[in-house]
């Protein structure tokens, strides 16, 4: 009996955010002046942090090489791409879940431009779900963004099918 009651007691007593529930506010909005670009896949919307859902951008410090062999930080390049896409405009995100750190995962747009789709389509992030695979394939085929660097692209990108 105690084994059956214990999960119920834990679920009732513990705060819901400790059990991994998604954020309850499903639509987050921030005026452009309060949007902070943290990295190539993460933004601060006022006092909230949101990661773009369905993609993975290189981390700052990830090394890439240009066609001429010159090294550069591909994570910083992805961050700059997201900064250009937002361009100081208002951002709205539809929160679809949360990541392992409790940050909201969102499908976001800046003044109507779909940020998730654009970042992958411009070649600065990999698709981690089927919804964005077409954009990744098109960016790779056209050698856009980090795909333009072939063997100098981030190591994990070179093994993508």
PAVODREN-365431 format. One record per residue (C-alpha): residue number from 1; residue in one letter; x, y, z. Coordinates in steps of 0.25 Angstrom, whole numbers, always signed. Example, Ala and Ser with C-alpha at 12.3 -4.5 7.8 and 13.67 -1.06 7.14 Angstrom:
// PAVODREN-365431
<pt resi="1" resn="A" xx="+49" yy="-18" zz="+31"/>
<pt resi="2" resn="S" xx="+55" yy="-4" zz="+29"/>
// end
This chain:
// PAVODREN-365431
<pt resi="1" resn="X" xx="+0" yy="+0" zz="+0"/>
<pt resi="2" resn="X" xx="+11" yy="+10" zz="+4"/>
<pt resi="3" resn="X" xx="+18" yy="+7" zz="-10"/>
<pt resi="4" resn="X" xx="+5" yy="+11" zz="-17"/>
<pt resi="5" resn="X" xx="+3" yy="+23" zz="-9"/>
<pt resi="6" resn="X" xx="+17" yy="+29" zz="-9"/>
<pt resi="7" resn="X" xx="+17" yy="+33" zz="-24"/>
<pt resi="8" resn="X" xx="+4" yy="+40" zz="-21"/>
<pt resi="9" resn="X" xx="+9" yy="+48" zz="-9"/>
<pt resi="10" resn="X" xx="+22" yy="+52" zz="-16"/>
<pt resi="11" resn="X" xx="+14" yy="+57" zz="-28"/>
<pt resi="12" resn="X" xx="+4" yy="+65" zz="-19"/>
<pt resi="13" resn="X" xx="+15" yy="+71" zz="-9"/>
<pt resi="14" resn="X" xx="+26" yy="+74" zz="-19"/>
<pt resi="15" resn="X" xx="+25" yy="+87" zz="-28"/>
<pt resi="16" resn="X" xx="+21" yy="+84" zz="-42"/>
<pt resi="17" resn="X" xx="+34" yy="+90" zz="-48"/>
<pt resi="18" resn="X" xx="+42" yy="+79" zz="-41"/>
<pt resi="19" resn="X" xx="+35" yy="+68" zz="-49"/>
<pt resi="20" resn="X" xx="+39" yy="+74" zz="-62"/>
<pt resi="21" resn="X" xx="+25" yy="+80" zz="-66"/>
<pt resi="22" resn="X" xx="+26" yy="+90" zz="-78"/>
<pt resi="23" resn="X" xx="+24" yy="+105" zz="-75"/>
<pt resi="24" resn="X" xx="+10" yy="+108" zz="-73"/>
<pt resi="25" resn="X" xx="+10" yy="+121" zz="-81"/>
<pt resi="26" resn="X" xx="+10" yy="+116" zz="-96"/>
<pt resi="27" resn="X" xx="+12" yy="+129" zz="-103"/>
<pt resi="28" resn="X" xx="+24" yy="+138" zz="-99"/>
<pt resi="29" resn="X" xx="+26" yy="+152" zz="-105"/>
<pt resi="30" resn="X" xx="+37" yy="+162" zz="-103"/>
<pt resi="31" resn="X" xx="+39" yy="+176" zz="-109"/>
<pt resi="32" resn="X" xx="+52" yy="+176" zz="-118"/>
<pt resi="33" resn="X" xx="+59" yy="+185" zz="-108"/>
<pt resi="34" resn="X" xx="+58" yy="+174" zz="-97"/>
<pt resi="35" resn="X" xx="+63" yy="+162" zz="-106"/>
<pt resi="36" resn="X" xx="+77" yy="+157" zz="-103"/>
<pt resi="37" resn="X" xx="+84" yy="+147" zz="-112"/>
<pt resi="38" resn="X" xx="+91" yy="+138" zz="-103"/>
<pt resi="39" resn="X" xx="+97" yy="+128" zz="-113"/>
<pt resi="40" resn="X" xx="+93" yy="+122" zz="-127"/>
<pt resi="41" resn="X" xx="+80" yy="+115" zz="-121"/>
<pt resi="42" resn="X" xx="+77" yy="+123" zz="-108"/>
<pt resi="43" resn="X" xx="+70" yy="+136" zz="-106"/>
<pt resi="44" resn="X" xx="+66" yy="+144" zz="-94"/>
<pt resi="45" resn="X" xx="+52" yy="+150" zz="-95"/>
<pt resi="46" resn="X" xx="+52" yy="+160" zz="-84"/>
<pt resi="47" resn="X" xx="+54" yy="+151" zz="-71"/>
<pt resi="48" resn="X" xx="+51" yy="+138" zz="-78"/>
<pt resi="49" resn="X" xx="+61" yy="+129" zz="-86"/>
<pt resi="50" resn="X" xx="+56" yy="+122" zz="-98"/>
<pt resi="51" resn="X" xx="+64" yy="+112" zz="-107"/>
<pt resi="52" resn="X" xx="+60" yy="+110" zz="-121"/>
<pt resi="53" resn="X" xx="+53" yy="+97" zz="-123"/>
<pt resi="54" resn="X" xx="+56" yy="+86" zz="-133"/>
<pt resi="55" resn="X" xx="+71" yy="+91" zz="-136"/>
<pt resi="56" resn="X" xx="+85" yy="+90" zz="-130"/>
<pt resi="57" resn="X" xx="+95" yy="+102" zz="-133"/>
<pt resi="58" resn="X" xx="+110" yy="+101" zz="-130"/>
<pt resi="59" resn="X" xx="+114" yy="+105" zz="-117"/>
<pt resi="60" resn="X" xx="+123" yy="+117" zz="-115"/>
<pt resi="61" resn="X" xx="+137" yy="+113" zz="-116"/>
<pt resi="62" resn="X" xx="+134" yy="+102" zz="-126"/>
<pt resi="63" resn="X" xx="+145" yy="+102" zz="-136"/>
<pt resi="64" resn="X" xx="+143" yy="+103" zz="-151"/>
<pt resi="65" resn="X" xx="+152" yy="+106" zz="-163"/>
<pt resi="66" resn="X" xx="+149" yy="+114" zz="-175"/>
<pt resi="67" resn="X" xx="+152" yy="+109" zz="-189"/>
<pt resi="68" resn="X" xx="+166" yy="+115" zz="-188"/>
<pt resi="69" resn="X" xx="+169" yy="+108" zz="-175"/>
<pt resi="70" resn="X" xx="+167" yy="+120" zz="-166"/>
<pt resi="71" resn="X" xx="+161" yy="+116" zz="-153"/>
<pt resi="72" resn="X" xx="+149" yy="+123" zz="-147"/>
<pt resi="73" resn="X" xx="+139" yy="+121" zz="-136"/>
<pt resi="74" resn="X" xx="+126" yy="+115" zz="-143"/>
<pt resi="75" resn="X" xx="+118" yy="+117" zz="-130"/>
<pt resi="76" resn="X" xx="+120" yy="+132" zz="-131"/>
<pt resi="77" resn="X" xx="+116" yy="+131" zz="-146"/>
<pt resi="78" resn="X" xx="+103" yy="+125" zz="-142"/>
<pt resi="79" resn="X" xx="+101" yy="+135" zz="-131"/>
<pt resi="80" resn="X" xx="+103" yy="+146" zz="-141"/>
<pt resi="81" resn="X" xx="+93" yy="+140" zz="-150"/>
<pt resi="82" resn="X" xx="+82" yy="+139" zz="-140"/>
<pt resi="83" resn="X" xx="+86" yy="+154" zz="-136"/>
<pt resi="84" resn="X" xx="+84" yy="+158" zz="-151"/>
<pt resi="85" resn="X" xx="+71" yy="+150" zz="-152"/>
<pt resi="86" resn="X" xx="+65" yy="+157" zz="-139"/>
<pt resi="87" resn="X" xx="+70" yy="+170" zz="-143"/>
<pt resi="88" resn="X" xx="+65" yy="+178" zz="-131"/>
<pt resi="89" resn="X" xx="+50" yy="+174" zz="-135"/>
<pt resi="90" resn="X" xx="+40" yy="+169" zz="-125"/>
<pt resi="91" resn="X" xx="+40" yy="+154" zz="-123"/>
<pt resi="92" resn="X" xx="+29" yy="+144" zz="-120"/>
<pt resi="93" resn="X" xx="+31" yy="+129" zz="-117"/>
<pt resi="94" resn="X" xx="+21" yy="+118" zz="-116"/>
<pt resi="95" resn="X" xx="+26" yy="+110" zz="-105"/>
<pt resi="96" resn="X" xx="+26" yy="+95" zz="-108"/>
<pt resi="97" resn="X" xx="+33" yy="+89" zz="-96"/>
<pt resi="98" resn="X" xx="+45" yy="+91" zz="-88"/>
<pt resi="99" resn="X" xx="+59" yy="+86" zz="-88"/>
<pt resi="100" resn="X" xx="+67" yy="+79" zz="-78"/>
<pt resi="101" resn="X" xx="+71" yy="+92" zz="-71"/>
<pt resi="102" resn="X" xx="+56" yy="+97" zz="-70"/>
<pt resi="103" resn="X" xx="+57" yy="+107" zz="-81"/>
<pt resi="104" resn="X" xx="+45" yy="+108" zz="-90"/>
<pt resi="105" resn="X" xx="+47" yy="+102" zz="-104"/>
<pt resi="106" resn="X" xx="+40" yy="+110" zz="-114"/>
<pt resi="107" resn="X" xx="+36" yy="+112" zz="-129"/>
<pt resi="108" resn="X" xx="+40" yy="+127" zz="-130"/>
<pt resi="109" resn="X" xx="+38" yy="+138" zz="-140"/>
<pt resi="110" resn="X" xx="+43" yy="+153" zz="-141"/>
<pt resi="111" resn="X" xx="+33" yy="+162" zz="-148"/>
<pt resi="112" resn="X" xx="+27" yy="+150" zz="-155"/>
<pt resi="113" resn="X" xx="+41" yy="+143" zz="-159"/>
<pt resi="114" resn="X" xx="+41" yy="+129" zz="-154"/>
<pt resi="115" resn="X" xx="+55" yy="+129" zz="-146"/>
<pt resi="116" resn="X" xx="+56" yy="+113" zz="-145"/>
<pt resi="117" resn="X" xx="+54" yy="+111" zz="-160"/>
<pt resi="118" resn="X" xx="+62" yy="+123" zz="-164"/>
<pt resi="119" resn="X" xx="+74" yy="+119" zz="-155"/>
<pt resi="120" resn="X" xx="+74" yy="+105" zz="-161"/>
<pt resi="121" resn="X" xx="+71" yy="+109" zz="-175"/>
<pt resi="122" resn="X" xx="+83" yy="+119" zz="-175"/>
<pt resi="123" resn="X" xx="+92" yy="+108" zz="-170"/>
<pt resi="124" resn="X" xx="+96" yy="+112" zz="-156"/>
<pt resi="125" resn="X" xx="+89" yy="+101" zz="-149"/>
<pt resi="126" resn="X" xx="+85" yy="+86" zz="-150"/>
<pt resi="127" resn="X" xx="+71" yy="+81" zz="-150"/>
<pt resi="128" resn="X" xx="+68" yy="+72" zz="-139"/>
<pt resi="129" resn="X" xx="+54" yy="+69" zz="-143"/>
<pt resi="130" resn="X" xx="+47" yy="+65" zz="-156"/>
<pt resi="131" resn="X" xx="+40" yy="+78" zz="-158"/>
<pt resi="132" resn="X" xx="+53" yy="+85" zz="-161"/>
<pt resi="133" resn="X" xx="+61" yy="+74" zz="-168"/>
<pt resi="134" resn="X" xx="+57" yy="+80" zz="-182"/>
<pt resi="135" resn="X" xx="+63" yy="+94" zz="-178"/>
<pt resi="136" resn="X" xx="+76" yy="+87" zz="-174"/>
<pt resi="137" resn="X" xx="+77" yy="+79" zz="-187"/>
<pt resi="138" resn="X" xx="+74" yy="+91" zz="-195"/>
<pt resi="139" resn="X" xx="+85" yy="+99" zz="-187"/>
<pt resi="140" resn="X" xx="+95" yy="+88" zz="-189"/>
<pt resi="141" resn="X" xx="+92" yy="+86" zz="-204"/>
<pt resi="142" resn="X" xx="+94" yy="+101" zz="-206"/>
<pt resi="143" resn="X" xx="+106" yy="+102" zz="-197"/>
<pt resi="144" resn="X" xx="+100" yy="+113" zz="-189"/>
<pt resi="145" resn="X" xx="+105" yy="+117" zz="-175"/>
<pt resi="146" resn="X" xx="+115" yy="+107" zz="-168"/>
<pt resi="147" resn="X" xx="+112" yy="+97" zz="-179"/>
<pt resi="148" resn="X" xx="+120" yy="+106" zz="-188"/>
<pt resi="149" resn="X" xx="+133" yy="+102" zz="-181"/>
<pt resi="150" resn="X" xx="+132" yy="+87" zz="-185"/>
<pt resi="151" resn="X" xx="+143" yy="+80" zz="-177"/>
<pt resi="152" resn="X" xx="+145" yy="+92" zz="-168"/>
<pt resi="153" resn="X" xx="+130" yy="+91" zz="-163"/>
<pt resi="154" resn="X" xx="+128" yy="+87" zz="-149"/>
<pt resi="155" resn="X" xx="+132" yy="+72" zz="-147"/>
<pt resi="156" resn="X" xx="+118" yy="+67" zz="-144"/>
<pt resi="157" resn="X" xx="+113" yy="+73" zz="-157"/>
<pt resi="158" resn="X" xx="+122" yy="+66" zz="-166"/>
<pt resi="159" resn="X" xx="+116" yy="+53" zz="-162"/>
<pt resi="160" resn="X" xx="+102" yy="+57" zz="-165"/>
<pt resi="161" resn="X" xx="+95" yy="+49" zz="-176"/>
// end
